[in-house]
Amino acid sequence: MAIYKKILRFIPISTAIVISFFVILILTFFIIISIEYVDITGEIKPIEFQLIQPKIEGVLKKKYFKEGDLVKKGDTLIEMDSAYNSDEMNKLIIEKDSLTKQTGYHEKNKKNLLEMQRINKLKGEKDLADLKLQIGVLISERDYQKKAYDFQYLLLEDASRILSLNNEITQNKNKVTQLEFQIHQLQDNINNSKIYAQTDGLIIEDDDSIKEDSIYSPGVQIQKLYPNGKVYAEIKIPEGKIAKIEVNQNVILYVTALPFIQYKVFKGKLVSLKKTTLNVQASILNSNQGFYLGKVVIDDPYFEIRNENDFKIKSLLFGMSLNGKIAVGKTNLVNKLLGLQ
């Protein structure tokens, strides 16, 4: 370094700057080519997804999106025909209102009967008390007993009418409770007739056999929605290179659909490895050997798209293919330059 400084004393400053630049460039080049990388390929996969399926049995009225469509949170994805549920609910509401009105009428009658029973009882008891004093004078014992029997019969008649009204009121209230439960179920069916997107994402796995105007049961899968941003990279590592790979190594990813110079290089960390019995096609990894699947958590799956009039934030999407590299250590520079490594 001292010699390098002495040399710089005898040359112009501009020349010294140029020489320094090239020295730094050459050193950087040698550092870069001395790092050994393992080349990988892979694909963007979803961490989670929303199953698009009916919650109620009925006729599929509408599929609003097809496979490959991008949707926003809150968009209606599918709709089941709720006309039957609406008609039935309206019928039950009319029946419930009629029973509620009838119950109110019965309760009013019951109140009147209870008041009449109270008055009749007071009057009857007073009349009998007065007659009892007149036995043997104005009335015979036998006639008194008949009056007493008629009074008790009148009280029983009032009690029977009140009991009958009580039974009707109880039955009506029970029926109203059942109707309210049925109405609530039908309302739930109506509310569940539409399935909404829980997040922004991509529609995939649209089953062509699922047709509008056909009847389907709850739980039948119609489509899937893969959320934006909630993705990871599934990478393929040749079996011959796996000895150099370790979990927690950093990974650099280049998404095939995005020129990384214009957009960005995606960084991540390898979090798991598993052996697969399948083979990668020779066109992918230039061999027909076995391979390992690795899961890479991506630090930031979003990128910017800019032009003169617009600016958008986009997310990596399920199905995007990618290439990448994993730095696995330093290599022998001489052997690398000679093509021996």
Wavefront OBJ file of the C-alpha trace (Angstrom):
o trace
v 0.000 0.000 0.000
v 2.955 2.341 0.775
v 4.432 1.678 -2.686
v 1.016 2.332 -4.210
v 0.906 5.763 -2.455
v 4.450 6.649 -3.675
v 3.478 5.819 -7.243
v 0.402 8.059 -6.999
v 2.676 11.065 -6.101
v 4.253 11.070 -9.556
v 1.077 10.845 -11.660
v -1.728 13.363 -12.274
v -4.769 13.247 -9.961
v -7.186 12.369 -12.756
v -5.016 9.463 -13.815
v -4.748 8.332 -10.183
v -8.547 8.317 -9.890
v -8.865 6.171 -13.017
v -6.214 3.746 -11.816
v -7.852 3.516 -8.360
v -11.206 2.779 -9.977
v -9.795 -0.069 -12.025
v -7.897 -1.483 -9.031
v -11.154 -1.553 -7.007
v -13.025 -3.073 -9.975
v -10.419 -5.825 -10.391
v -10.413 -6.613 -6.667
v -14.229 -6.773 -6.643
v -14.170 -9.074 -9.671
v -11.745 -11.467 -7.996
v -13.817 -11.461 -4.799
v -16.996 -12.230 -6.718
v -15.590 -15.015 -8.873
v -13.970 -16.551 -5.816
v -17.414 -17.166 -4.259
v -18.982 -20.504 -5.148
v -22.694 -20.558 -5.953
v -25.194 -23.334 -6.522
v -27.641 -22.501 -9.297
v -31.288 -23.285 -8.559
v -34.664 -23.117 -10.257
v -38.057 -22.971 -8.685
v -41.559 -21.612 -8.519
v -43.599 -19.239 -6.378
v -46.022 -21.115 -4.101
v -48.789 -19.874 -1.797
v -48.370 -20.015 1.979
v -52.158 -20.178 2.334
v -55.244 -19.974 0.141
v -58.995 -19.446 0.325
v -61.194 -22.309 -0.811
v -64.090 -20.917 -2.810
v -67.030 -23.183 -2.062
v -70.739 -22.733 -1.310
v -71.862 -22.599 2.302
v -75.426 -23.603 1.458
v -77.026 -26.167 -0.815
v -78.643 -24.707 -3.892
v -78.295 -23.533 -7.460
v -75.044 -21.828 -8.468
v -76.322 -18.540 -9.835
v -73.049 -16.872 -10.846
v -69.275 -17.323 -10.979
v -67.910 -13.795 -11.164
v -64.278 -14.596 -11.979
v -62.382 -17.197 -13.968
v -58.972 -18.799 -13.512
v -56.143 -16.297 -13.818
v -58.239 -13.279 -12.791
v -56.930 -10.916 -10.125
v -59.448 -9.954 -7.438
v -59.648 -7.387 -4.674
v -60.601 -8.012 -1.061
v -64.383 -7.891 -0.733
v -65.123 -8.817 -4.361
v -68.040 -11.235 -4.797
v -66.574 -14.506 -6.102
v -69.628 -16.784 -6.413
v -73.341 -16.422 -5.711
v -75.895 -19.113 -4.934
v -79.546 -18.561 -5.852
v -81.296 -17.367 -2.687
v -84.792 -16.865 -4.178
v -86.199 -20.006 -2.507
v -84.801 -18.973 0.872
v -86.224 -15.462 0.470
v -89.693 -16.783 -0.463
v -89.747 -19.251 2.423
v -88.518 -16.625 4.864
v -91.249 -14.183 3.801
v -93.905 -16.901 4.332
v -92.572 -17.680 7.792
v -92.419 -13.992 8.715
v -96.117 -13.597 7.771
v -97.009 -16.691 9.829
v -94.967 -15.457 12.793
v -96.564 -12.004 12.682
v -100.054 -13.597 12.580
v -99.270 -15.811 15.590
v -97.762 -12.889 17.491
v -100.910 -10.838 16.852
v -103.127 -13.764 17.891
v -101.083 -14.268 21.072
v -101.543 -10.615 21.957
v -105.306 -10.981 21.502
v -105.335 -14.099 23.750
v -103.294 -12.370 26.444
v -105.746 -9.462 26.426
v -108.680 -11.894 26.798
v -106.860 -13.706 29.573
v -106.369 -10.458 31.432
v -110.095 -9.670 31.105
v -111.057 -13.180 32.262
v -108.818 -12.954 35.309
v -110.425 -9.665 36.275
v -113.919 -11.099 35.704
v -113.001 -14.174 37.764
v -111.827 -11.964 40.617
v -115.056 -9.923 40.555
v -117.296 -13.023 40.287
v -115.485 -14.661 43.175
v -115.857 -11.640 45.449
v -119.495 -11.177 44.527
v -120.301 -14.898 44.814
v -118.615 -15.237 48.203
v -120.566 -12.180 49.492
v -123.881 -13.488 48.107
v -123.342 -16.917 49.651
v -122.454 -15.358 52.997
v -125.685 -13.332 52.932
v -127.778 -16.366 51.919
v -126.261 -18.488 54.660
v -127.727 -16.099 57.192
v -131.170 -16.539 55.616
v -131.271 -20.369 55.714
v -134.558 -21.485 57.222
v -136.004 -17.988 56.774
v -135.892 -16.959 53.097
v -134.105 -19.974 51.650
v -133.894 -23.668 52.394
v -130.676 -25.564 53.061
v -131.130 -27.434 49.827
v -131.460 -24.225 47.765
v -128.422 -22.786 49.521
v -126.329 -25.838 48.589
v -127.495 -25.500 44.982
v -126.412 -21.828 44.953
v -123.050 -22.793 46.386
v -122.611 -25.523 43.734
v -123.517 -23.072 40.919
v -120.949 -20.609 42.292
v -118.175 -23.233 42.344
v -119.115 -24.362 38.828
v -118.869 -20.735 37.610
v -115.401 -20.428 39.141
v -114.292 -23.702 37.507
v -115.663 -22.515 34.163
v -113.641 -19.281 34.398
v -110.520 -21.232 35.428
v -111.012 -23.637 32.492
v -111.280 -20.775 30.001
v -108.157 -19.135 31.455
v -106.251 -22.469 31.303
v -107.301 -22.950 27.678
v -106.056 -19.460 26.791
v -102.805 -20.143 28.675
v -102.254 -23.290 26.604
v -102.900 -21.447 23.357
v -100.593 -18.608 24.395
v -97.834 -21.084 25.321
v -98.242 -23.047 22.068
v -98.196 -19.839 20.023
v -95.070 -18.585 21.779
v -93.329 -21.926 21.228
v -94.331 -21.845 17.572
v -93.090 -18.258 17.253
v -89.742 -19.338 18.760
v -89.478 -22.165 16.208
v -90.389 -19.797 13.381
v -87.781 -17.271 14.553
v -85.143 -20.023 14.501
v -86.168 -21.068 10.978
v -86.215 -17.451 9.817
v -82.739 -16.967 11.310
v -81.482 -20.049 9.429
v -82.980 -18.827 6.170
v -81.482 -15.388 6.748
v -78.096 -17.035 7.315
v -78.576 -18.921 4.041
v -79.312 -15.661 2.262
v -76.303 -13.985 3.882
v -74.132 -16.979 2.924
v -75.397 -17.117 -0.642
v -72.469 -14.928 -1.689
v -68.819 -15.806 -1.114
v -66.423 -12.859 -0.921
v -62.668 -12.552 -1.421
v -60.978 -12.429 1.972
v -57.916 -10.712 0.496
v -56.406 -9.455 -2.767
v -55.237 -12.385 -4.846
v -55.346 -14.621 -7.886
v -58.120 -17.027 -8.897
v -56.799 -20.494 -9.730
v -57.994 -24.099 -10.076
v -61.312 -23.099 -11.631
v -63.187 -26.396 -12.090
v -64.680 -26.391 -15.617
v -67.145 -29.107 -14.603
v -68.827 -26.687 -12.191
v -71.581 -24.990 -14.178
v -73.923 -22.131 -13.391
v -77.613 -23.045 -12.885
v -76.644 -26.442 -11.429
v -77.266 -27.596 -7.851
v -74.294 -28.014 -5.507
v -73.863 -28.983 -1.875
v -71.927 -27.059 0.769
v -68.185 -27.689 0.654
v -67.903 -28.417 -3.086
v -64.704 -26.731 -4.281
v -65.381 -24.367 -7.168
v -62.161 -22.339 -7.229
v -59.205 -21.296 -5.105
v -57.962 -17.827 -4.262
v -54.257 -17.362 -3.634
v -53.537 -14.179 -1.614
v -50.999 -11.673 -2.894
v -47.850 -11.388 -0.825
v -48.436 -14.575 1.167
v -46.043 -16.666 -0.886
v -42.786 -18.571 -0.652
v -40.352 -19.978 -3.191
v -40.106 -23.721 -3.724
v -36.632 -24.338 -5.160
v -35.116 -27.411 -6.784
v -31.562 -28.322 -5.804
v -29.654 -31.037 -7.728
v -28.846 -34.024 -5.555
v -25.156 -33.704 -6.495
v -24.996 -30.243 -4.916
v -26.978 -30.930 -1.764
v -23.907 -31.638 0.388
v -22.999 -27.960 0.088
v -26.444 -26.699 1.076
v -27.590 -26.012 4.620
v -30.814 -24.731 6.112
v -30.698 -20.993 6.982
v -28.465 -20.148 4.035
v -29.300 -16.951 2.164
v -30.817 -17.261 -1.298
v -30.915 -14.810 -4.200
v -33.881 -15.170 -6.559
v -34.486 -13.828 -10.060
v -38.082 -14.123 -11.190
v -38.201 -15.134 -14.850
v -41.121 -12.828 -15.681
v -39.358 -9.779 -14.195
v -36.078 -8.428 -15.629
v -34.159 -8.078 -12.370
v -32.168 -5.103 -13.637
v -35.415 -3.155 -14.173
v -37.267 -4.391 -11.088
v -35.441 -6.139 -8.257
v -33.568 -9.167 -7.021
v -35.527 -10.989 -4.332
v -33.704 -12.183 -1.247
v -34.723 -14.938 1.110
v -33.631 -17.637 3.511
v -33.741 -21.403 3.054
v -35.878 -22.745 5.909
v -36.360 -26.416 4.984
v -35.144 -29.216 2.704
v -36.725 -32.504 1.703
v -35.762 -35.289 -0.675
v -38.094 -36.113 -3.518
v -38.204 -39.315 -5.517
v -39.094 -37.487 -8.734
v -36.572 -36.419 -11.315
v -36.084 -32.985 -12.781
v -36.157 -32.872 -16.544
v -32.751 -32.520 -18.183
v -33.889 -29.263 -19.766
v -34.264 -27.752 -16.292
v -31.117 -28.789 -14.461
v -29.063 -30.208 -17.359
v -29.262 -33.658 -15.791
v -31.732 -36.358 -14.992
v -30.611 -36.855 -11.404
v -32.750 -36.727 -8.304
v -33.210 -33.471 -6.496
v -34.207 -31.889 -3.210
v -37.023 -29.427 -2.678
v -36.249 -26.392 -0.560
v -38.597 -23.838 0.950
v -37.374 -20.240 0.832
v -39.054 -17.514 2.872
v -38.870 -14.335 0.787
v -37.927 -11.185 2.703
v -40.066 -8.830 0.610
v -42.336 -10.293 -2.111
v -43.387 -6.858 -3.425
v -41.908 -4.819 -6.251
v -42.579 -1.477 -7.933
v -43.695 -0.840 -11.481
v -43.114 2.714 -12.638
v -43.748 4.553 -15.862
v -44.267 8.180 -16.809
v -47.898 8.303 -15.711
v -48.283 5.502 -13.192
v -46.766 3.860 -10.146
v -47.933 0.518 -8.770
v -46.911 -1.897 -6.042
v -47.183 -5.506 -7.208
v -46.700 -8.839 -5.471
v -45.083 -12.052 -6.601
v -47.847 -14.390 -7.748
v -48.382 -18.112 -7.452
v -46.942 -19.985 -10.413
v -44.190 -17.512 -11.328
v -41.026 -19.419 -12.270
v -37.651 -18.306 -10.992
v -33.907 -18.864 -11.109
v -31.501 -18.200 -8.322
v -28.249 -18.774 -6.547
v -27.142 -19.945 -3.134
v -23.679 -18.859 -1.963
v -22.083 -21.968 -0.476
v -18.507 -20.779 0.193
v -15.301 -19.780 -1.517
v -13.718 -21.636 -4.384
v -10.103 -22.093 -5.521
v -9.663 -19.111 -7.832
v -6.925 -20.647 -9.972
v -8.916 -23.854 -10.522
v -12.011 -21.799 -11.363
v -10.158 -19.710 -13.962
v -8.650 -22.878 -15.463
v -12.090 -24.460 -15.637
v -11.173 -27.217 -13.186
v -13.963 -26.344 -10.762
l 1 2 3 4 5 6 7 8 9 10 11 12 13 14 15 16 17 18 19 20 21 22 23 24 25 26 27 28 29 30 31 32 33 34 35 36 37 38 39 40 41 42 43 44 45 46 47 48 49 50 51 52 53 54 55 56 57 58 59 60 61 62 63 64 65 66 67 68 69 70 71 72 73 74 75 76 77 78 79 80 81 82 83 84 85 86 87 88 89 90 91 92 93 94 95 96 97 98 99 100 101 102 103 104 105 106 107 108 109 110 111 112 113 114 115 116 117 118 119 120 121 122 123 124 125 126 127 128 129 130 131 132 133 134 135 136 137 138 139 140 141 142 143 144 145 146 147 148 149 150 151 152 153 154 155 156 157 158 159 160 161 162 163 164 165 166 167 168 169 170 171 172 173 174 175 176 177 178 179 180 181 182 183 184 185 186 187 188 189 190 191 192 193 194 195 196 197 198 199 200 201 202 203 204 205 206 207 208 209 210 211 212 213 214 215 216 217 218 219 220 221 222 223 224 225 226 227 228 229 230 231 232 233 234 235 236 237 238 239 240 241 242 243 244 245 246 247 248 249 250 251 252 253 254 255 256 257 258 259 260 261 262 263 264 265 266 267 268 269 270 271 272 273 274 275 276 277 278 279 280 281 282 283 284 285 286 287 288 289 290 291 292 293 294 295 296 297 298 299 300 301 302 303 304 305 306 307 308 309 310 311 312 313 314 315 316 317 318 319 320 321 322 323 324 325 326 327 328 329 330 331 332 333 334 335 336 337 338 339 340 341
